[in-house]
Amino acid sequence: MDYVSTLISTPRLIGLQARRQGPVIAAVQSLSTKKDSYVTSLHELGEDRPRRLTTSVEGESLLAVGQSGDIYFTSKRPDKEGEEGEQALWVLPERGEARVLGRRRGAISSLVAAGDTLFLIADALPGAEDEEDEAKIRAERAELKVSGILHEDFPTRYWDHDLGPGEPALFSSPADRLELTRWRCPEGRLESMSVSEDGTIVLVTVSRRAGMDRFTSIYRVFADREPEEVLLSDAPEGTTSYRVGPISPSGSSVVVTAARGNRDGEPLACWMEVVSLDDPTSRIRPDFDDWPEDYAWADDETLYFTAARRGRCSIYRYETGTGAVSLVTDDDYAYTNLLVNGGQLYAVRSSITSAPVPVSVCEEVRELASPAPALTSPAKLTEVEATAEDGTALRAWLCLPEEVPDGGAPLIVFAHGGPWGSWNAWTWRWNPGPFTDRGYAVLLPDPAISTGYGQAMIDRGNDAIGDAPFTDIMALTDATEQRADIDASRTGFAGGSYGGYMANWVAGHTGDRFRAIVTHASLWDIGMMGRTTDNGSWFEWMSPTQEALYSPHRFAASIEVPMLVIHGDRDYRVPISQGHALWHALQRDSKASGHKFLYFPDEGHWITQPQNALVWYETFLSFLDQHVCGKTFERPRLLG
């Protein structure tokens, strides 16, 4: 089996769930029996080896773990009362068999089990009088095949799916049955919730629209009275939004993620604050220059969080009493999915060349027995350094094939998406393994606008997306091509999303420097993009400066090398119109021939279906083989 097939077929650890005591549950995705999708199974981690808890063909979606060890999940597997294919909320007790708590046509997006109560965010029809009326309306829509959705706000779509006809609503229910009570929430769109360990404090993030922007605020909510303000966004005068994080064990404070900017002339900035729930004016902002991500309270005085750090994603410890922030993991890995269980910190760890595994973190990091098999990329990993035009120190990962031929390996440069991101962790979608297995070296640069290098690195590129990020990537490419193990005469370029934007920008600004360029889900016409994407706030960022100066479509006539365009019709973040406009320009205006367009009618921003992903890699590689290495293009068999 070649490495691409191995990558597609290997089961994947996708997350951990636990309470402070009780079992630690891992969710694993595996190929379905038909090999046309991935299904999820649940496993309990143990000292020796994991114990598989669910085995249904339909798979399960892990939602929560209760204080007594009960595991709550959704599944379409049948039981004695339900029909096959109908989704239900299930509970698997610590002892005994899984059973259905109840069924509801509106999707459940999140669930927290606190004490003897469940808290849920689920879709609710705005015109329904109660749960009984809701069920009748949904049944009638399905029977009569009514698909119409009436919108009164923006957006109407999100990433790869339509929004509506339901809207997110907050409910509570007894833990032993699905009997929903709807809670009062502020006007706006419910985005997320956080619940204290005893269930007495419920905080929600709610977004409202101001122009085409959406700003988020935090409220404390109650089942029987009006919500109370905790932190309000300063829209429309300012641009700061707040999103609720985990509540401290005693319920005295909450960690909050704040974000400001991403408008023309105001780069995006993110930070965390610890807010007292007794006095929300008491807010502590740690002195930390990177962007925090996952959070886990060890106790009321100690908070763990992760943040990108120079091509890694590390764990930090924050002491609320002293304000001290200290680095916990100083290694080449990326850590996500933090949780504290039994006084022990757990996480999921990966790297550029090693797939996710569960670990415990104490004095040292200890890898735990994983329910997913180990998988590593066939590559040798090293780093490349360079200096930017403005003197900024730059770095990148370089993945080399296990055997480098005389004369050096052909090079492919990958631009990351986001654009606020970093090549710092394992990825199933843009994995360098299939390329190094084919003999290519893969450069993974972190240019201006990358996370993990301080706010100044964001500011360098945020308002000039085709300037410093472009010249930084070229500087790192130049440094890489000077290596003896690289064949500088055979190079290609590729990227997806913002990385696809960069691929398009490179195509119009480097002549025949690269032999071929692959662009996936890419921004082409910035003005059109800002007006059609599901993220309406981007229009305020992309105009007028980005649209006027940095739109790749203005340079179509300068494209001198063949391009492979890849796009999914259900991509609402970077709409398919961007791919069609690019394809039209390549046929009409570019100086090159040999372009190809790989189109997926049923995929979104990401190619998620297993066999489509296989075709994605095969087409990508064959296109590079043809134009970078001079081989004959081999059309993937499944493309007909």
N, C-alpha and C positions, 0 to 999 in steps of 0.2 A: 504494500500500500504506500503511495507517495505521501509526502508530508501534508499536502492540501487536504487529501481525504482523511488523514489522521486528525488534522485540526478540526474538520467539520464534524467528525463522528465521535470525538472524545467527550465524555460527560464533563460538565462544567459546574464548579462551585459558584453560586451566584449570591450567597448571602448567609448571614447568621442572625438568629433571634434568641433572646433569653430574657428572663427577669433577673433580679438580684440574687435569687436563689432558685434551685431547680435545674432542669435540663437546659443544655445549649443545643439548639436545633439548627441544622444546616439545610439549605435548599440546594438541590442539584438538578441541572437541566441535562436531559439525555435525548437522543434521537427517538422519535416515535417508532412504532412498529412498521409504519409505512415509509419511514425516513423522509417525510415531507414537512415535519415540524419538530419542535422541541417540547418535551413535557417535563414537568417538575415533580420530583419526589423529595420527601422529607426524611432526614436522618438525625439521630441523636448522637452527639459526640461523646466519646468515652475515653477512659484511660488507655485501653488497648486498641479497640477498633470501633468505628461508628456502627450504630444499629439502625437498619432501615425501618422506618415506621409506616410508610405508605407505598403501595405497589400498583395503584390503579393505572389502567391503560390511558385514561384521560388526563392524568396528572393532577397536581394540586398547586394552589397559590397560597403560600404561607402568609398569614396576616399578623398573628400575635401569639405569645406564650403567656398564660395566666400565672398568678402567684402560686397556685397549687400544682403547677406543671401541666395544666390542660393546654392543648395546642389547638388553635383556631385557624381554619383554612377554608378556602372555597374550592369547589371541584364540580365537574359535570358528571362524575360517575353516578350510576344509578343506585337507588336503594329500593326498599319494598314499596315506598309510597310515591317516589318521584319517577319521572320519565327520563330515559337516557338522553343526555345532551342538555338537560336543564340544570343551570348552575344553582348550587345551594351552599349555605354556610354550615360547615361541619365543626365538630369538636372531637378531639381525641383525648380522653382523660388519661391521667397518669397510669391508671389501671383500668383495663376494659377495652371495649371496641369503639371505633369511631361511629358517631351517629350524627344525623342531620338536626341542626338547631332550628332551621327554617329556610324558606325560599322567598326570594324577592327578585322581581324582574330588573329593578334598578341596580346597576353595578355598585358593589362595595369597593371603594378605593383605598380605605385604610381602616384599621381597627386597633383599639387598645383595650386590654383586659386589666381592670383595676378593681381589686377586691371581688365583690360579687356582681359587678356591673361591666357591661361592654359599652364602649363608646365607638361609634361608627361615623364615617363620612360616606354617604351613599347618594346616588342620583335620586332626585325627587322632581316630579312634574310640577311646574309652577301653577298650573290651573287645577290641580287635583285638590279635593276637599279634605281627604284623609287617605290612609293607607288602602282602605277598601276601594275607594274611588280610583286611586292610582292604579291598582291592579286591573280594574275594569278597563280603564283607558288604554293601558299598555296592551292588554289582550285584544281590544278592538283594533288598535293600530296594526298589530301583527296579523290579525285575521283578514283585515281589509287592505293590507299591504300599503298603508299610508306611510310615506317617507318624509313628508314635508316638515320643516322645522322653522318656526317663526323666531327671528332674532331681534332683540332690542338693544344689543350692546355689542362691543367688539372685544375679543375676536370671535369668529364663527367656527374656526378650526384650530387644531392644536397638533403640531408635529405630523401625525399620520392618520388622524381621525377627525370626524366632524364633531363639534360640540352640540349638545342638545339631543332630544327635546328636554331632557332632565337637566337640573342644575344641582351642584353639590349642596348637601344639607347635613346638619349634625343631628345624630340620634343617640339615644342610650337604650339599653335593653338589659333585662336580667341575664346573667351569664348562663343559665340553664335552658333558655329558650329564646327564640327571636320574637320579641314583643316590643315594638319600637315606640319610643316617645321622642317627638321632635323638640329640639332646643331652639331657643330664640337666638338668632345671630344678627349682627349689624347688617345694614344694607350694603350690598356689594357681593363679590364672588368669594365663597369660602375656599381657601387654598390649602390649609393644613391645620392640624391640631396638636396640642401637647397636653398630657394628662399627668397629674401627680400620682405617685405610687399608690396612695390610698383612695384615689378617685375624687377627692374633695375639691380639687382645683382643675379647671378646664380652661385652657387658653387656645385661641384660634388666630390664624392669620387670614385677613380679609383684604381683597384687592378692590380698588375703585379706579375708574377711568378718569383721567384728566387730559382732554384732547385725545391723542392717540396713545398716550402713555398709560401704564397701569402702576399704581403705587400701593404698597401693602402696609397695613397697620395691624397692631396686636390688641386683642380684647380678652377680658375674662368674661365667660358666658355662664348662664345658669338655665336650668330647665324651666323655672317658674318666674323669672323676672328679667328685666332688661340688662343687656351687656354693660360692662364697665370698661372704660378706656385704660389701657396699660401703656402703649406707645403708639402715637399717631404719626403717620407719614406727614411731612411738611409740604405735600403737594397742595395746590399747584405752585406755591411760591418757590419751593425748593424741589429737590429730586431725591430725597432720602426715603428709602423703604425699609421696613423691619419685618423679619420673618422669625417666628417663634421656634426655639430649640427645646432641649430637654429641661425639665424642672428639677431643681436640686432635691436630694432625698428627703429633706425635711419639709419641702414646699416653701422655703423662705425666699428663694430667688430663681431666676430663669436665665439661661443663656440665649442671646438673641443675635442673629446675623443681620447686619445693616449693610445697605448698598446705596451709593450715591453716584449720580452722573450718567455717563454714556449718552451725552448730548453733544452736539457740535461745539467744541471748545471746552468741554468738561469731561475728561476721561473717566471711565468707570473705576470706582474704588469700593472695596469690600472690607469689612472688619467685624469683630465681635464685641458685644457688650454683655456684662453680667448685671442684671437689673433686679433690685429688691422688689418683691411683690407686696411688702408692707408699705414701701415708699418708692414708687416707680421713678421719682426724681433722683433717687440714689442709683446712679449708673456708673459702672467702672469699665473703662475701655483699656485693655492691656496694651502695653507698648510693644506692638508686634507689626512688622511691616509687610508680611505676606498675608494671603487670604485663607482664613480658617475654613475647614470643611466639616468632617464628622466630629461629634461631641459625645463624651460619656463622663458622667459624674462618678468619681470614686467615693466621695463624701461631700459634705457641704463646703469644705475648704479646698477640695482638689478636683480640678476639671481636666480631663484629657481631651485633646483635639488633634486633628491632622491638618497638614498644609503642604502644598507643593514646595519642594526645596531643591533647586539646582538639578533637575532631572530625576529627583526622587519625590516621594510623598511620605513625610516623616510624622512621627507621633511626638507631640509636645505635652508638657505638664504645666498647668497654670494654677498657682496658689492664690486663692482669692484674698487671703489675709495680707500677704506681703506684696502681691502684684507681680511676683516673679514668674517668668516664663522660661522653662528649661527644655532642652532637647532630650528626648527619651531614646529614639532610635537613630543612630548615626551610621547608616549603612546604605547600600545601593538599592533598597527595596521601596515599594509603595504600599502603604497601609490604608485600609478602608474598613468601614463597618465596625467601628469600635463599640464594645459593650463591656459592662462590668458584671460579673457573676461570681458569687461566693468569695468576694473580695479580690477576685482575679480579673485582670484586663485581658480581653480577647479581641482579635482582629482578623481580617483577611489580608494576606500578604501576597504580593506578586512582584514581578520585575519585567523589564522589556523582553526577557528571554525565558521566563518561568511563569507558568499558569498559577492562578490563585490557589492558596492553601490556607487552612485555619491555623492560627498561632495563638499562644499565650505569651503575655509580655509581663515580666517581673524584673528581676535583676538582669536577666538575659531573655532573648526571644527564643521560644521553643516551638518547633513545628509539631503540630498535632496530627494524629492519624486522620486522613481525609477521606470522605466518602467519594471523592472524585479522583481518578488516577493521576499520577504525576505526568506532566507534559512540559517539555522544554523545547525551545527553538534550536534547530541545527545551525548555530551561529557562535562566533567568538565576539564578545562585546568589549569595546574600548571607547575612549572618549577623544573628541577632537576639540581644540581650542582655536580661537581667532580673535581679532580685534575689530570692532565696528568702526565706521567712518568717523564717529564722534568720540572714539576712544573707549567705548564700553567693552568690557571683557565678555566674550561669547563662548558658548560651549554647545556640544551636541553629542549624542550617542552615535557610534558607528558599529553596525553589525556586519561582520565579515564572514564569508563562507568558511566552513571548516577546512577546506583545502583551497588555497589561492593559487591560480595557475601562474606560470612564468609570464611576466608582462603585466600582471595585476588583474584584478576582478573588475568587470563592468560595474558602474555605480548608478544607483537609483536614489534620488533625493525625495524624501517624503516631507511635505509641509503639513503641520498639524492643523486641526480644525479648532473651532471655538468662537472667535480667535483666542479667547482667554483660556489657555490650556498649556499643557506640557507633555512631551514624550517622557513619561515617567513610570508607566505601568504596563502590564500585559494587556493586549487587546486582541479580541477574536476577529475583528473586522479588518484592521490594517496591520496584521501581524507580519513582521519581517521574515518569519521562518520560511514560508513558501518561496520567498525570493532568494534568501541565502541558500536554501536547498537546491535551487536552480543555478547557483553559481554567482549571483549578484551580491555586491556589497550594498547595504542600505544605510543612508545617512538620515538621522532623525534630529534636525536642528530645532533649537528653542530660540527664536529671534525676538525682537521687540514685540511686545504685547503678550509674551508668555508669562505664566504664573510661576512663582517660586524664586524670583529674583528681585523682589521688592517692588513697591509701587512705582518707582522711577522707570522700571522696565516696561510697565503697562503704559505709562504716560508717553514713552518714546514713540509708541506705534499706534495708540488708540485713535488719534485724530489724523493720521496719515498712513492708512492701511496699505498703501502701495509704495511707501517710502522706506523707512527704517526696517520694517519687517523683511522687505525685499532685499535691501542691500546687506542686511545681516545674514540672510540665508546664502546669498552669493559669496560673502566673505568666508563662511564656513565651508561652502562647496569648494572654493579656491584652495583653502587649506587642506581639505581632504584629497583633492586631486593631485596635490604635491607628494602624497605618500607613495612609496615604492610598491605597495600592495594594491594600488588602484590604477586602472587603465583609464586615464583622463580622456582618451579619444572615444570612449563608449560610455556616455552618460545619458540618463533619462530623468524626468521630473514627474512627480505625481502628488495629488492632494485631494482631500474631500472637504466639502462645506467651505469654511474659510480657507482651508488648504486648497480647495478647488478654485476659489477666487485667486489664490496666489499662483496656482498652475496657469490660470488664464492670463494673469498679469505677466508672468514669466514668458508665456508664449508670445506676447506682443512686445516684449522688451529685450529679448536675448538673441534674436536672429536664429541662427542654426547652432547655437551653443549646446543645446540638448538635442539628441537625435529623435526623441519622441516625448510626448507629454500626455499624461492621463489625468483627466479632471472628472471628479465624481460629485454630484449634488452641488454644483458650483454656482457662485454668483458671477453673472456676466454683465448685465445692465443694472447698475446700482440704483438708478432712479426707478426703474420698473420693479426691482426687488423691494425697495422700501415701501412701495404702494400695494404690493400683493402678498407679502409674507404674513404669516399668522402673528408675528411679533411686531405689532404696529408701532411700538416705541422706536424701532430701528429707523423709521423715516426721519425722526428728529436728529438721529446720529448721522445718517447717511447723506443728509442734505443740509446746506448746499455744498460743503467742502468735498466730501468723499465723492458725491455724484459728479461734481464739476471736474475734479482733478484725477480721481483714481478709479474710474469705471473702465474695466477691461474692454468693453465693447467698442470704445473709441479707437482701439488699436488693432482691430481685426485684420486690416490690410497688411500689417507688419508680421503676421504669423507665417513662419517659414518652415515649420516642421509638422509632421502628422500628429493629430490628436485623437485620443480615444475619449469620447464623451459618454458618461454613465449617469443615468437619472431614473428615479422612480416616480410614477405618476401620482402617488399618494404622498409625495413630499410637500408638505404645506409650509415648512420652515423656509426652504429654498424652492419655490414652486417650479413645476415642470416647464413653465414658460421660459425660465432661464436656460434650461437645456435646449429647448426648441429654438430659441433666439440664437444661441451659440452655434447650434448645428446649421442653421440657415446662413449665418455669417461665414462659417468655415467653407460652405459650398460656394458662396457667392464672392467672398472678398479675400480669403487667405491665399497666400502664394504657394501653399503646399497641397499635395494630394495624398491619398491613402488614409483619410480620416475614417473613423468608425463611430457608431452610436449604439451603445448597449442600453436598451430600454426595458424597464420592468414595470408593466402595467399595474401590478398588485403590491409593489413595495413602496416604502416611504423614504425618509432621509437615510435610513440604514437598510442594508440588504439582510433580512433576518431569517428568511426561510432557507433551510439547509442546502437544498439543491440549487437554489438561486445563488447562494453564497459560493458554492462550488463553481458554478458557471462564471461568477464574478472574478474569482481568482484565476481560473483557466484562461479567460479572455484577456485579462490584464497581462498575465505572463506571456501569452502568445503574441500579443501586440508588442511587448518589449523585446521578445526574442526576435521578432521580425525586423524592427527598426533600430534597435540598439545593437543587436548581435548579428544581424544579417541572415537570419534563418527564415525558413518558409513559415508563413502564418498557418497555424493549425486551428481550424474552426472547432470549438467545443462540440462534441457529438450531440449534446442535449439542446443545442441551438438549431439543430435540423440541417 
